[in-house]
Amino acid sequence: MNVTGHTSRPASIRDVAGAAGVSYQTVSRVINGHPSVKPSTRERVLAAIDELGFRRNATALALASGRSRAVTVLTANTTHHGYASILQGIEESARAASYTMAIGVLESAEEPAVAAAVQRAADAGGGLIVIAYDPAGVRALGAVPAGLPVVGVVETPAGRPDDDRPWVWTDDREAAYEATRHLLSLGHDTVHYVAIPSSTRRTSARTTGWRQALREAGAPEPRPMQGSWGPAGGYKAGLRLAKAPDVTAILCGNDDLALGVLRALHVSGRSVPDEVSVAGFDDAPHSAYLTPSLTTVRLDFTGLGRAAFALLHGVLEESAPIAPHPVSVPELVVRESSGPPPARD
């Protein structure tokens, strides 16, 4: 209750109009970013909105515009660093734009399960974002019916996509290339690679960047070791690599794999970085606090999520053209886990 003893209620658009001395139609135009409002009037309305604590009602906005202010994200994973950070970026941007966000988990890559998940998302209305980092996500992106607004968060494409592909991605090829060049520059003869699964049957962009750096340096090209997404896969691969005394540098497809590799080298009696250098990928929060701290490549997955929502928002509001594009430049983060190879006898 307020100080007069009456039950308080949320401020309405008419309350804002009264406080600002304008019509409620003018308040509506300010809320929706209409360019016809004078700057001085806009400032007065925004000040009244802040003073009264007015909050836009998503349902009312949807009714007024004829569009659902909602987005559904389809993803096969919600816990791995890249996936979770993308979801964080989408949610932050959606909330700022007064959109609601739902998550649809792709529990299987089988066609019937994917089709059902896509249909549920379509039935919910609004727009759709698909995280296509795995076979289930790739299949879901391809199964979205024509006419449904959709944005895909994809692996680095092999070539420039058509302009009508509403995709965003990080430059994984360049990131792997720079990480491999860093390890080679320390004096290692070659760099072994423990790979994450690819979303398709083709060679992943990370593998391509690793291989390109080796070829430019004239270094031997070891066969990539297929890991998984988590530390267990890295640990298994690390145990095998630790047995080979000529292995002095390892690039891992993500930081979780690197965590497993570090543990495997430790239990095998191989010192990091004195005997073996290890580099990860993604700059997950734990990577700076491992012992030794992990050299890695920083990718802005949260920014990628924001960019995906911004692209979808432009489509839904008909305010921006569709344009596929990479997001952010990878940043090599050199820490304690990389160093020169051991001196030869």
C-alpha positions as a Markdown table, in Angstrom:
| # | Residue | x | y | z |
|---|---|---|---|---|
| 1 | Met | 0.0 | 0.0 | 0.0 |
| 2 | Asn | 1.1 | 3.6 | -0.6 |
| 3 | Val | 1.3 | 6.4 | 1.9 |
| 4 | Thr | -2.4 | 7.4 | 1.3 |
| 5 | Gly | -3.5 | 3.9 | 2.3 |
| 6 | His | -4.5 | 3.0 | -1.2 |
| 7 | Thr | -3.2 | -0.1 | -2.9 |
| 8 | Ser | -0.4 | 0.9 | -5.3 |
| 9 | Arg | -0.6 | -0.2 | -8.9 |
| 10 | Pro | 2.0 | -0.2 | -11.7 |
| 11 | Ala | 2.3 | 3.1 | -13.6 |
| 12 | Ser | 0.4 | 3.0 | -16.9 |
| 13 | Ile | 1.1 | 4.7 | -20.2 |
| 14 | Arg | -1.5 | 7.3 | -19.4 |
| 15 | Asp | 0.3 | 8.1 | -16.1 |
| 16 | Val | 3.5 | 8.7 | -18.0 |
| 17 | Ala | 1.6 | 10.9 | -20.5 |
| 18 | Gly | 0.2 | 13.0 | -17.6 |
| 19 | Ala | 3.5 | 13.4 | -15.9 |
| 20 | Ala | 5.2 | 14.4 | -19.1 |
| 21 | Gly | 2.4 | 16.7 | -20.3 |
| 22 | Val | 1.9 | 14.8 | -23.6 |
| 23 | Ser | -0.6 | 12.5 | -25.2 |
| 24 | Tyr | -0.4 | 8.8 | -24.5 |
| 25 | Gln | 0.1 | 8.4 | -28.3 |
| 26 | Thr | 3.3 | 10.4 | -28.0 |
| 27 | Val | 4.5 | 8.1 | -25.1 |
| 28 | Ser | 3.8 | 5.1 | -27.3 |
| 29 | Arg | 5.9 | 6.6 | -30.1 |
| 30 | Val | 8.8 | 7.2 | -27.7 |
| 31 | Ile | 8.6 | 3.7 | -26.4 |
| 32 | Asn | 8.7 | 2.3 | -29.9 |
| 33 | Gly | 11.5 | 4.5 | -31.1 |
| 34 | His | 9.5 | 6.5 | -33.6 |
| 35 | Pro | 11.7 | 9.2 | -35.3 |
| 36 | Ser | 8.9 | 11.8 | -35.4 |
| 37 | Val | 9.2 | 12.8 | -31.7 |
| 38 | Lys | 11.2 | 15.9 | -30.9 |
| 39 | Pro | 14.3 | 15.3 | -28.8 |
| 40 | Ser | 13.1 | 17.6 | -26.0 |
| 41 | Thr | 9.8 | 15.7 | -25.8 |
| 42 | Arg | 11.5 | 12.4 | -25.9 |
| 43 | Glu | 13.7 | 13.4 | -23.0 |
| 44 | Arg | 10.7 | 14.6 | -21.0 |
| 45 | Val | 8.9 | 11.3 | -21.6 |
| 46 | Leu | 11.9 | 9.2 | -20.7 |
| 47 | Ala | 12.4 | 11.2 | -17.5 |
| 48 | Ala | 8.7 | 10.5 | -16.6 |
| 49 | Ile | 9.2 | 6.8 | -17.4 |
| 50 | Asp | 12.2 | 6.6 | -15.0 |
| 51 | Glu | 10.5 | 8.6 | -12.3 |
| 52 | Leu | 7.3 | 6.5 | -12.3 |
| 53 | Gly | 9.1 | 3.2 | -12.8 |
| 54 | Phe | 7.0 | 2.5 | -15.9 |
| 55 | Arg | 7.6 | -0.9 | -17.5 |
| 56 | Arg | 6.4 | -1.9 | -20.9 |
| 57 | Asn | 4.1 | -4.9 | -21.0 |
| 58 | Ala | 5.2 | -7.4 | -23.6 |
| 59 | Thr | 1.7 | -8.8 | -24.2 |
| 60 | Ala | 0.3 | -5.3 | -24.8 |
| 61 | Leu | 3.1 | -4.5 | -27.2 |
| 62 | Ala | 2.5 | -7.7 | -29.1 |
| 63 | Leu | -1.2 | -7.0 | -29.4 |
| 64 | Ala | -0.5 | -3.4 | -30.6 |
| 65 | Ser | 2.1 | -4.4 | -33.2 |
| 66 | Gly | 0.5 | -7.6 | -34.3 |
| 67 | Arg | 3.8 | -9.4 | -33.6 |
| 68 | Ser | 4.9 | -11.7 | -30.8 |
| 69 | Arg | 7.7 | -10.3 | -28.8 |
| 70 | Ala | 9.2 | -13.7 | -28.1 |
| 71 | Val | 12.2 | -15.7 | -29.2 |
| 72 | Thr | 12.9 | -19.4 | -28.8 |
| 73 | Val | 16.4 | -20.7 | -28.8 |
| 74 | Leu | 17.0 | -24.3 | -30.0 |
| 75 | Thr | 20.1 | -25.9 | -28.7 |
| 76 | Ala | 21.5 | -29.4 | -28.0 |
| 77 | Asn | 23.4 | -28.2 | -25.0 |
| 78 | Thr | 23.0 | -25.6 | -22.2 |
| 79 | Thr | 26.0 | -26.2 | -20.0 |
| 80 | His | 29.2 | -26.1 | -22.1 |
| 81 | His | 31.0 | -22.8 | -22.0 |
| 82 | Gly | 30.3 | -21.7 | -25.6 |
| 83 | Tyr | 26.6 | -22.7 | -25.6 |
| 84 | Ala | 25.9 | -21.2 | -22.1 |
| 85 | Ser | 27.6 | -17.9 | -23.0 |
| 86 | Ile | 25.7 | -17.6 | -26.2 |
| 87 | Leu | 22.4 | -18.2 | -24.3 |
| 88 | Gln | 23.5 | -15.5 | -21.8 |
| 89 | Gly | 24.1 | -13.0 | -24.6 |
| 90 | Ile | 20.7 | -13.7 | -26.2 |
| 91 | Glu | 18.8 | -13.5 | -22.9 |
| 92 | Glu | 20.4 | -10.2 | -21.9 |
| 93 | Ser | 19.6 | -8.6 | -25.3 |
| 94 | Ala | 16.1 | -10.0 | -25.4 |
| 95 | Arg | 15.3 | -8.7 | -21.9 |
| 96 | Ala | 16.6 | -5.3 | -22.8 |
| 97 | Ala | 14.3 | -5.2 | -25.8 |
| 98 | Ser | 11.3 | -6.4 | -23.7 |
| 99 | Tyr | 11.2 | -9.8 | -25.5 |
| 100 | Thr | 10.6 | -13.1 | -23.7 |
| 101 | Met | 13.0 | -16.0 | -24.3 |
| 102 | Ala | 12.4 | -19.7 | -24.2 |
| 103 | Ile | 14.8 | -22.5 | -24.7 |
| 104 | Gly | 14.0 | -25.7 | -26.6 |
| 105 | Val | 16.5 | -28.5 | -26.0 |
| 106 | Leu | 17.3 | -30.8 | -28.9 |
| 107 | Glu | 17.5 | -34.1 | -27.2 |
| 108 | Ser | 18.4 | -36.1 | -30.3 |
| 109 | Ala | 19.7 | -35.5 | -33.8 |
| 110 | Glu | 17.2 | -38.0 | -35.2 |
| 111 | Glu | 15.0 | -36.4 | -37.8 |
| 112 | Pro | 11.6 | -37.0 | -36.0 |
| 113 | Ala | 12.9 | -35.5 | -32.7 |
| 114 | Val | 14.4 | -32.5 | -34.5 |
| 115 | Ala | 11.2 | -31.9 | -36.5 |
| 116 | Ala | 9.1 | -32.0 | -33.4 |
| 117 | Ala | 11.3 | -29.5 | -31.6 |
| 118 | Val | 11.2 | -27.1 | -34.5 |
| 119 | Gln | 7.5 | -27.4 | -34.8 |
| 120 | Arg | 7.0 | -26.6 | -31.1 |
| 121 | Ala | 9.2 | -23.5 | -31.5 |
| 122 | Ala | 7.2 | -22.5 | -34.6 |
| 123 | Asp | 3.9 | -22.9 | -32.7 |
| 124 | Ala | 5.2 | -20.7 | -29.9 |
| 125 | Gly | 5.3 | -17.7 | -32.3 |
| 126 | Gly | 7.9 | -15.0 | -32.5 |
| 127 | Gly | 11.4 | -15.6 | -33.8 |
| 128 | Leu | 13.9 | -18.5 | -33.6 |
| 129 | Ile | 17.6 | -18.8 | -33.0 |
| 130 | Val | 19.3 | -22.1 | -33.6 |
| 131 | Ile | 22.7 | -22.9 | -32.1 |
| 132 | Ala | 24.1 | -25.2 | -34.8 |
| 133 | Tyr | 27.3 | -26.4 | -33.3 |
| 134 | Asp | 26.4 | -30.1 | -33.6 |
| 135 | Pro | 24.5 | -32.4 | -35.9 |
| 136 | Ala | 21.2 | -31.8 | -34.0 |
| 137 | Gly | 21.5 | -28.0 | -34.4 |
| 138 | Val | 22.5 | -28.2 | -38.0 |
| 139 | Arg | 19.5 | -30.4 | -38.8 |
| 140 | Ala | 17.2 | -28.1 | -36.9 |
| 141 | Leu | 18.5 | -25.1 | -38.7 |
| 142 | Gly | 17.8 | -26.8 | -42.0 |
| 143 | Ala | 14.3 | -27.9 | -40.9 |
| 144 | Val | 12.9 | -24.4 | -40.1 |
| 145 | Pro | 9.9 | -23.8 | -42.3 |
| 146 | Ala | 10.0 | -21.0 | -44.8 |
| 147 | Gly | 8.6 | -17.8 | -43.5 |
| 148 | Leu | 9.6 | -18.3 | -39.9 |
| 149 | Pro | 12.1 | -15.6 | -38.8 |
| 150 | Val | 15.3 | -17.5 | -37.8 |
| 151 | Val | 19.0 | -16.8 | -37.1 |
| 152 | Gly | 21.6 | -19.5 | -37.0 |
| 153 | Val | 24.7 | -19.4 | -34.8 |
| 154 | Val | 27.0 | -21.6 | -36.8 |
| 155 | Glu | 30.5 | -22.9 | -37.1 |
| 156 | Thr | 32.8 | -20.8 | -39.3 |
| 157 | Pro | 31.5 | -21.4 | -42.9 |
| 158 | Ala | 33.9 | -22.9 | -45.5 |
| 159 | Gly | 33.1 | -19.9 | -47.7 |
| 160 | Arg | 31.2 | -16.7 | -47.7 |
| 161 | Pro | 27.5 | -17.6 | -47.2 |
| 162 | Asp | 24.8 | -16.1 | -49.4 |
| 163 | Asp | 23.5 | -12.7 | -48.2 |
| 164 | Asp | 20.1 | -14.2 | -47.4 |
| 165 | Arg | 21.6 | -16.5 | -44.8 |
| 166 | Pro | 21.0 | -14.9 | -41.4 |
| 167 | Trp | 24.0 | -16.5 | -39.7 |
| 168 | Val | 26.5 | -15.3 | -37.2 |
| 169 | Trp | 29.8 | -17.0 | -36.2 |
| 170 | Thr | 33.2 | -16.6 | -34.6 |
| 171 | Asp | 36.3 | -17.0 | -36.7 |
| 172 | Asp | 37.5 | -20.3 | -35.4 |
| 173 | Arg | 39.8 | -20.8 | -38.4 |
| 174 | Glu | 41.9 | -17.7 | -37.6 |
| 175 | Ala | 41.8 | -18.6 | -33.9 |
| 176 | Ala | 43.3 | -22.1 | -34.4 |
| 177 | Tyr | 45.8 | -20.7 | -36.8 |
| 178 | Glu | 47.1 | -18.1 | -34.4 |
| 179 | Ala | 47.3 | -20.6 | -31.5 |
| 180 | Thr | 49.2 | -23.1 | -33.6 |
| 181 | Arg | 51.6 | -20.3 | -34.9 |
| 182 | His | 52.2 | -19.3 | -31.3 |
| 183 | Leu | 53.3 | -22.8 | -30.3 |
| 184 | Leu | 55.5 | -23.2 | -33.4 |
| 185 | Ser | 57.1 | -19.8 | -32.7 |
| 186 | Leu | 58.3 | -21.2 | -29.3 |
| 187 | Gly | 60.5 | -23.8 | -31.2 |
| 188 | His | 58.3 | -26.9 | -31.3 |
| 189 | Asp | 58.8 | -29.1 | -34.4 |
| 190 | Thr | 55.0 | -29.6 | -34.7 |
| 191 | Val | 51.7 | -29.3 | -32.8 |
| 192 | His | 49.4 | -32.2 | -32.1 |
| 193 | Tyr | 45.7 | -31.5 | -32.1 |
| 194 | Val | 42.9 | -32.9 | -29.9 |
| 195 | Ala | 39.7 | -32.0 | -31.7 |
| 196 | Ile | 36.1 | -31.3 | -30.6 |
| 197 | Pro | 33.3 | -32.9 | -32.6 |
| 198 | Ser | 32.4 | -31.0 | -35.8 |
| 199 | Ser | 28.8 | -30.0 | -36.5 |
| 200 | Thr | 29.1 | -31.7 | -40.0 |
| 201 | Arg | 31.1 | -34.4 | -41.6 |
| 202 | Arg | 33.5 | -31.9 | -43.2 |
| 203 | Thr | 36.7 | -30.8 | -41.6 |
| 204 | Ser | 36.0 | -28.2 | -38.9 |
| 205 | Ala | 37.3 | -24.7 | -39.2 |
| 206 | Arg | 39.5 | -25.2 | -36.1 |
| 207 | Thr | 41.2 | -28.2 | -37.7 |
| 208 | Thr | 41.6 | -26.2 | -40.9 |
| 209 | Gly | 43.3 | -23.3 | -39.1 |
| 210 | Trp | 45.6 | -25.7 | -37.2 |
| 211 | Arg | 46.6 | -27.5 | -40.4 |
| 212 | Gln | 47.2 | -24.3 | -42.4 |
| 213 | Ala | 49.7 | -23.0 | -39.8 |
| 214 | Leu | 51.6 | -26.3 | -39.9 |
| 215 | Arg | 51.7 | -26.3 | -43.7 |
| 216 | Glu | 52.9 | -22.7 | -43.9 |
| 217 | Ala | 55.7 | -23.6 | -41.4 |
| 218 | Gly | 56.6 | -26.8 | -43.2 |
| 219 | Ala | 56.0 | -28.7 | -40.0 |
| 220 | Pro | 54.8 | -32.4 | -39.9 |
| 221 | Glu | 51.1 | -32.9 | -39.8 |
| 222 | Pro | 50.1 | -35.4 | -37.1 |
| 223 | Arg | 46.8 | -37.1 | -37.4 |
| 224 | Pro | 44.2 | -35.1 | -35.3 |
| 225 | Met | 42.9 | -37.0 | -32.3 |
| 226 | Gln | 39.1 | -37.0 | -32.0 |
| 227 | Gly | 38.1 | -35.9 | -28.5 |
| 228 | Ser | 34.7 | -35.0 | -27.2 |
| 229 | Trp | 33.3 | -31.8 | -25.6 |
| 230 | Gly | 34.5 | -32.5 | -22.0 |
| 231 | Pro | 37.5 | -33.3 | -19.9 |
| 232 | Ala | 37.1 | -37.0 | -20.1 |
| 233 | Gly | 37.8 | -37.0 | -23.8 |
| 234 | Gly | 40.8 | -34.8 | -23.3 |
| 235 | Tyr | 42.1 | -37.1 | -20.5 |
| 236 | Lys | 41.8 | -40.2 | -22.8 |
| 237 | Ala | 43.6 | -38.5 | -25.6 |
| 238 | Gly | 46.2 | -37.0 | -23.3 |
| 239 | Leu | 47.2 | -40.5 | -21.9 |
| 240 | Arg | 47.9 | -41.6 | -25.5 |
| 241 | Leu | 49.9 | -38.5 | -26.4 |
| 242 | Ala | 51.9 | -38.7 | -23.1 |
| 243 | Lys | 53.4 | -42.0 | -24.2 |
| 244 | Ala | 55.1 | -40.5 | -27.2 |
| 245 | Pro | 58.4 | -38.7 | -26.1 |
| 246 | Asp | 58.4 | -36.6 | -29.3 |
| 247 | Val | 55.1 | -34.9 | -28.4 |
| 248 | Thr | 56.0 | -31.5 | -27.1 |
| 249 | Ala | 53.1 | -29.3 | -28.0 |
| 250 | Ile | 49.3 | -30.0 | -27.9 |
| 251 | Leu | 46.4 | -27.7 | -29.1 |
| 252 | Cys | 43.0 | -28.7 | -27.7 |
| 253 | Gly | 39.7 | -27.9 | -29.4 |
| 254 | Asn | 38.3 | -26.3 | -26.2 |
| 255 | Asp | 39.5 | -25.6 | -22.6 |
| 256 | Asp | 37.6 | -28.5 | -21.2 |
| 257 | Leu | 39.6 | -30.9 | -23.4 |
| 258 | Ala | 42.7 | -29.1 | -22.3 |
| 259 | Leu | 41.8 | -29.7 | -18.6 |
| 260 | Gly | 41.7 | -33.4 | -19.3 |
| 261 | Val | 45.0 | -33.3 | -21.2 |
| 262 | Leu | 46.7 | -31.5 | -18.4 |
| 263 | Arg | 45.6 | -34.1 | -15.9 |
| 264 | Ala | 46.7 | -36.9 | -18.2 |
| 265 | Leu | 50.2 | -35.4 | -18.6 |
| 266 | His | 50.5 | -34.9 | -14.9 |
| 267 | Val | 49.6 | -38.5 | -14.0 |
| 268 | Ser | 52.0 | -39.7 | -16.8 |
| 269 | Gly | 54.9 | -37.7 | -15.3 |
| 270 | Arg | 55.1 | -35.2 | -18.2 |
| 271 | Ser | 55.7 | -31.7 | -16.9 |
| 272 | Val | 53.8 | -28.7 | -18.4 |
| 273 | Pro | 55.3 | -26.6 | -19.9 |
| 274 | Asp | 58.8 | -27.9 | -19.3 |
| 275 | Glu | 58.3 | -31.0 | -21.4 |
| 276 | Val | 54.9 | -30.4 | -23.1 |
| 277 | Ser | 53.2 | -27.2 | -24.0 |
| 278 | Val | 49.3 | -27.1 | -23.9 |
| 279 | Ala | 47.0 | -24.6 | -25.4 |
| 280 | Gly | 43.2 | -24.5 | -25.2 |
| 281 | Phe | 40.4 | -22.8 | -27.0 |
| 282 | Asp | 37.5 | -20.4 | -25.8 |
| 283 | Asp | 39.0 | -18.9 | -22.6 |
| 284 | Ala | 36.5 | -20.5 | -20.3 |
| 285 | Pro | 36.4 | -18.9 | -16.8 |
| 286 | His | 38.4 | -21.7 | -15.2 |
| 287 | Ser | 41.3 | -21.5 | -17.7 |
| 288 | Ala | 43.1 | -18.7 | -15.9 |
| 289 | Tyr | 43.0 | -20.6 | -12.5 |
| 290 | Leu | 44.4 | -24.0 | -13.5 |
| 291 | Thr | 47.9 | -25.0 | -12.5 |
| 292 | Pro | 49.6 | -24.1 | -14.7 |
| 293 | Ser | 47.2 | -21.4 | -16.0 |
| 294 | Leu | 46.1 | -22.2 | -19.5 |
| 295 | Thr | 47.2 | -20.5 | -22.7 |
| 296 | Thr | 44.1 | -20.3 | -24.9 |
| 297 | Val | 42.2 | -18.3 | -27.5 |
| 298 | Arg | 39.5 | -15.9 | -26.3 |
| 299 | Leu | 36.2 | -16.0 | -28.2 |
| 300 | Asp | 33.4 | -13.6 | -27.4 |
| 301 | Phe | 30.5 | -16.1 | -27.2 |
| 302 | Thr | 28.3 | -13.7 | -25.1 |
| 303 | Gly | 28.8 | -11.1 | -27.8 |
| 304 | Leu | 27.9 | -13.7 | -30.4 |
| 305 | Gly | 24.6 | -14.3 | -28.6 |
| 306 | Arg | 23.9 | -10.5 | -28.6 |
| 307 | Ala | 24.7 | -10.3 | -32.3 |
| 308 | Ala | 22.3 | -13.2 | -33.0 |
| 309 | Phe | 19.5 | -11.5 | -31.2 |
| 310 | Ala | 20.2 | -8.2 | -32.8 |
| 311 | Leu | 20.0 | -9.8 | -36.3 |
| 312 | Leu | 16.8 | -11.5 | -35.4 |
| 313 | His | 15.4 | -8.3 | -33.8 |
| 314 | Gly | 16.1 | -6.5 | -37.0 |
| 315 | Val | 14.2 | -9.1 | -39.0 |
| 316 | Leu | 11.2 | -9.1 | -36.7 |
| 317 | Glu | 11.0 | -5.3 | -36.5 |
| 318 | Glu | 11.8 | -5.0 | -40.2 |
| 319 | Ser | 14.4 | -2.4 | -39.2 |
| 320 | Ala | 17.6 | -4.0 | -40.5 |
| 321 | Pro | 18.8 | -6.0 | -43.5 |
| 322 | Ile | 19.7 | -9.7 | -43.2 |
| 323 | Ala | 23.5 | -10.0 | -43.5 |
| 324 | Pro | 25.6 | -13.0 | -42.4 |
| 325 | His | 28.7 | -12.0 | -40.6 |
| 326 | Pro | 31.5 | -13.1 | -38.3 |
| 327 | Val | 31.5 | -11.6 | -34.8 |
| 328 | Ser | 34.6 | -10.4 | -32.9 |
| 329 | Val | 38.3 | -11.1 | -33.5 |
| 330 | Pro | 39.9 | -14.0 | -31.7 |
| 331 | Glu | 42.4 | -13.0 | -29.1 |
| 332 | Leu | 45.4 | -15.2 | -28.1 |
| 333 | Val | 45.8 | -15.3 | -24.4 |
| 334 | Val | 49.3 | -16.5 | -23.4 |
| 335 | Arg | 49.6 | -17.9 | -19.9 |
| 336 | Glu | 51.8 | -20.5 | -18.1 |
| 337 | Ser | 51.0 | -23.7 | -20.0 |
| 338 | Ser | 53.0 | -22.8 | -23.1 |
| 339 | Gly | 56.8 | -22.5 | -23.4 |
| 340 | Pro | 59.8 | -23.7 | -25.5 |
| 341 | Pro | 60.4 | -27.4 | -26.0 |
| 342 | Pro | 62.9 | -29.2 | -23.8 |
| 343 | Ala | 66.5 | -28.9 | -24.9 |
| 344 | Arg | 67.8 | -31.7 | -27.1 |
| 345 | Asp | 70.6 | -33.8 | -25.7 |
